[in-house]
Each structure stands twice: as structure tokens, then as C-alpha cells.
Amino acid sequence: MCAVLYCFFMVDVFLQDEKNVIQTQQTVMVKVGEDVHLSCQLMQTKDVLQVTWQKDLPEGKKNIATYSEHFGQTVNPGFQGKVEFKDAGLKNCSIVIRKVMEQDEGCYLCLFNTFPDGSLTGRTCLHLYELHEPILQIRESNSTEETVVSCSATGRPAPTVTLNVPQQDLYFSNSSTVSVTNTNATVTVTTTAVLCGFHGNGTQ
């Protein structure tokens, strides 16, 4: 018997904002605990004075880091050790967020401060995913030829849990699935079914 989990993959969607002036990633998905690279590129020739990265918070925008030819690279207190420049330039500026956690999720802005056009802004939204090892449980039912099987998996987005049985003389019936949202925004999905035709051997 095997539990099959359909998981996730990293998605980078590149868009050009500000009337095709800035190329950036619209959405980035990253696994909890991994590093993530956010990039921003100015596609037209402009007189750029400074590039600023911000995080868009409910209480307002918070500066993360800035780069200019005069002052160089500056990472603001509170983000030092967490955020680093990967490419520091006035036309191509990218950052790395180390060991992404739940509080890092959200939208980030890159601002090219130009003269005389003012600020040109690109926007990238960071979404987290995680998937923990599935838990498979088997317990006897009242019938000697039936066994109750359940498989649970926890992650975000909500995982899909499917029970499969390879033996032709075995089959599942009365399948049900329950989802529970946890306080850390993960979802635990449990699929339970009755395994019929089971004689006490041949499980996997």
C-alpha cells in the first residue's frame, strides 16, 4: 500500500511593470527555510540615482536595503544578516533573503529613483510552501477481511492525499477526507478508507 502525495514546485512569473520599464517576478514560491532570490531589472535607459528595496506591510512600506554609486550598498538594521545584495547595480538590482520563514512572506517593492522621472516601481510577492512527511496508519476493523487505513500530510498549500493499493484483489471503499487549518497557516489533510479483501499480508 502506498501513499501518493502531489506536491508543489517553484513558480517564477516574470512581468514588466511601469509600462514595460521594469522586469521583475510577479510571484515567487519558496520552501520554508530556503533562500530566495528577488530580482529587478530596468529595461530602458534612465538616469538612476538610487535603487531601494521595500517590504509592503499593512502599516506601510518599510525600507529594506538601498544601493547608489555614491553610498554603495546599505542594508537597514533589522534586515542585516537576513537580506543581502546578490547583484547591486543601478539597472539590475537583486537581493537574497536567507532562510525564509513565515514572517518573510508578503510583497516586496524595488524602486528605481530616477531623474527627472521620479520613482519607477516593480512588485514581487513571495509565497511559502512546506510539506512534512506523511503519516500512514493501519488499524483492524470488526471484519476479518477489512482494515481501516488513514494517511495524513501537513503542508501549505493544502496537500492532496491519495491512497493507492497495488494488489488487484484489494480495493478501497468508504473513502473520506478531512482538512484542518493549523495556527501556522499549514493545513493537515487526512484521507481515511476501508481496505477490503485484506487477509493480513501483502501490504506495502
C-alpha positions as CSV (number, residue, x, y, z in Angstrom):
1,M,0.0,0.0,0.0
2,C,1.4,3.4,-0.8
3,A,0.5,6.9,-0.1
4,V,1.0,9.2,-3.0
5,L,1.4,13.0,-2.4
6,Y,1.1,15.5,-5.2
7,C,3.4,18.3,-4.1
8,F,4.5,21.7,-5.4
9,F,7.1,23.4,-7.4
10,M,8.7,26.8,-7.6
11,V,7.0,29.3,-9.8
12,D,8.7,32.4,-11.1
13,V,6.4,34.6,-13.3
14,F,8.2,37.5,-14.9
15,L,6.2,40.6,-15.6
16,Q,7.2,44.0,-16.8
17,D,5.8,46.8,-14.7
18,E,5.6,50.6,-15.1
19,K,4.7,50.4,-18.8
20,N,7.3,47.8,-19.7
21,V,10.1,49.7,-17.9
22,I,10.8,47.3,-15.1
23,Q,11.1,43.5,-15.4
24,T,10.5,41.6,-12.2
25,Q,9.0,38.4,-10.8
26,Q,5.3,38.7,-10.1
27,T,5.1,35.7,-7.8
28,V,7.9,33.6,-6.2
29,M,7.2,30.4,-4.3
30,V,9.9,29.1,-1.9
31,K,10.1,26.3,0.6
32,V,10.3,27.3,4.2
33,G,13.9,27.5,5.4
34,E,15.4,28.0,2.0
35,D,17.0,31.1,0.5
36,V,15.1,33.1,-2.1
37,H,16.4,35.5,-4.9
38,L,14.3,38.5,-5.8
39,S,15.4,40.4,-8.9
40,C,14.5,43.7,-10.6
41,Q,15.8,45.0,-13.9
42,L,15.4,48.4,-15.5
43,M,14.7,47.7,-19.2
44,Q,15.1,51.3,-20.5
45,T,17.9,53.8,-20.3
46,K,17.3,56.1,-17.4
47,D,19.4,58.4,-15.1
48,V,19.1,56.3,-11.9
49,L,20.2,57.9,-8.7
50,Q,19.4,55.1,-6.3
51,V,17.7,51.7,-6.0
52,T,15.6,50.9,-2.9
53,W,14.0,47.6,-1.9
54,Q,11.0,47.8,0.4
55,K,8.6,45.4,2.0
56,D,4.9,46.3,1.7
57,L,3.4,45.9,5.2
58,P,-0.2,46.6,6.5
59,E,1.2,49.6,8.4
60,G,3.1,50.9,5.4
61,K,6.2,50.4,3.3
62,K,9.4,49.6,5.2
63,N,12.8,50.1,3.6
64,I,15.0,47.0,3.5
65,A,18.1,48.0,1.5
66,T,19.4,50.7,-0.8
67,Y,22.1,51.0,-3.4
68,S,23.7,54.0,-5.0
69,E,27.0,54.7,-6.6
70,H,27.8,57.4,-4.0
71,F,27.0,55.4,-0.9
72,G,27.2,51.8,-2.1
73,Q,25.2,49.0,-0.6
74,T,23.2,49.6,2.6
75,V,21.1,47.1,4.4
76,N,18.9,48.6,7.1
77,P,19.0,47.5,10.7
78,G,16.6,44.7,11.3
79,F,17.4,43.1,8.0
80,Q,21.1,42.8,8.3
81,G,22.1,39.1,8.3
82,K,18.8,38.3,6.7
83,V,18.9,40.2,3.4
84,E,22.0,40.6,1.2
85,F,22.5,42.1,-2.3
86,K,23.1,39.5,-5.0
87,D,23.5,42.0,-7.8
88,A,24.0,45.6,-6.9
89,G,23.6,47.9,-9.8
90,L,21.5,50.9,-10.9
91,K,19.9,49.0,-13.8
92,N,19.9,45.4,-12.4
93,C,19.4,45.1,-8.7
94,S,18.6,41.9,-6.8
95,I,18.6,40.7,-3.2
96,V,18.7,37.3,-1.4
97,I,16.5,36.6,1.6
98,R,18.2,34.0,3.8
99,K,16.3,31.1,5.4
100,V,12.8,32.3,4.6
101,M,10.3,32.0,7.4
102,E,6.6,32.7,7.8
103,Q,7.2,36.4,8.7
104,D,9.1,36.9,5.4
105,E,6.0,36.1,3.3
106,G,4.4,39.1,1.5
107,C,5.1,41.6,-1.3
108,Y,8.4,43.4,-2.0
109,L,9.0,46.5,-4.0
110,C,12.0,47.6,-5.9
111,L,12.2,51.4,-6.6
112,F,14.4,52.9,-9.2
113,N,14.7,56.6,-8.2
114,T,15.4,58.4,-11.5
115,F,15.9,62.0,-12.6
116,P,13.8,63.6,-13.8
117,D,11.1,60.9,-14.0
118,G,11.0,60.1,-10.3
119,S,10.4,56.7,-8.8
120,L,9.7,53.6,-11.0
121,T,8.4,50.6,-9.1
122,G,8.4,46.8,-9.6
123,R,6.5,44.5,-7.3
124,T,7.2,40.8,-6.3
125,C,5.0,38.7,-4.0
126,L,6.6,35.9,-2.0
127,H,4.6,32.8,-1.0
128,L,5.9,30.0,1.1
129,Y,5.3,26.3,0.8
130,E,6.2,23.4,3.0
131,L,5.4,19.7,3.1
132,H,6.0,17.3,6.1
133,E,6.4,13.6,5.9
134,P,3.1,11.8,5.6
135,I,1.9,9.5,8.4
136,L,0.3,6.2,7.4
137,Q,-1.9,4.3,9.9
138,I,-3.5,0.9,9.6
139,R,-5.9,-0.5,12.2
140,E,-8.2,-3.5,12.2
141,S,-11.9,-3.3,11.8
142,N,-14.6,-5.6,13.1
143,S,-14.5,-7.6,9.9
144,T,-11.6,-10.0,9.4
145,E,-11.4,-9.0,5.7
146,E,-11.5,-5.3,6.2
147,T,-8.8,-2.9,7.5
148,V,-9.1,0.9,8.1
149,V,-6.3,2.9,6.5
150,S,-5.6,6.6,7.0
151,C,-2.9,8.8,5.7
152,S,-2.2,12.4,6.9
153,A,0.0,15.0,5.4
154,T,0.7,18.6,6.6
155,G,1.8,21.4,4.4
156,R,1.0,24.7,2.6
157,P,-0.8,25.0,0.3
158,A,-3.0,22.1,1.4
159,P,-1.6,18.8,0.1
160,T,-3.6,16.3,-1.8
161,V,-3.5,12.9,-0.2
162,T,-4.4,9.8,-2.3
163,L,-4.5,6.2,-1.2
164,N,-3.5,3.5,-3.7
165,V,-3.3,-0.2,-3.4
166,P,-1.2,-2.2,-5.9
167,Q,-2.8,-5.7,-5.3
168,Q,-5.7,-6.5,-7.7
169,D,-7.6,-8.4,-5.1
170,L,-7.7,-5.4,-2.7
171,Y,-9.7,-2.2,-3.0
172,F,-10.7,0.8,-1.0
173,S,-14.3,1.8,-0.1
174,N,-15.9,4.5,2.0
175,S,-13.1,6.9,1.4
176,S,-13.3,10.3,3.2
177,T,-11.0,13.3,3.5
178,V,-10.8,15.9,6.3
179,S,-8.8,19.1,6.3
180,V,-7.7,21.1,9.4
181,T,-6.1,24.5,9.2
182,N,-3.3,24.9,11.8
183,T,-2.3,28.1,13.6
184,N,0.9,28.4,11.5
185,A,-1.2,28.5,8.3
186,T,-0.3,25.0,7.3
187,V,-3.2,22.5,6.5
188,T,-3.3,18.9,7.7
189,V,-5.2,16.7,5.3
190,T,-6.3,13.2,6.4
191,T,-7.7,10.6,4.0
192,T,-9.3,7.5,5.5
193,A,-10.7,4.5,3.7
194,V,-11.7,0.9,4.3
195,L,-9.4,-1.7,2.7
196,C,-11.4,-4.6,1.6
197,G,-10.2,-8.1,0.8
198,F,-7.3,-7.8,3.2
199,H,-6.1,-11.1,4.7
200,G,-3.3,-9.8,6.9
201,N,-0.4,-9.8,4.3
202,G,0.7,-8.1,1.2
203,T,0.8,-4.6,2.5
204,Q,3.4,-2.0,1.4
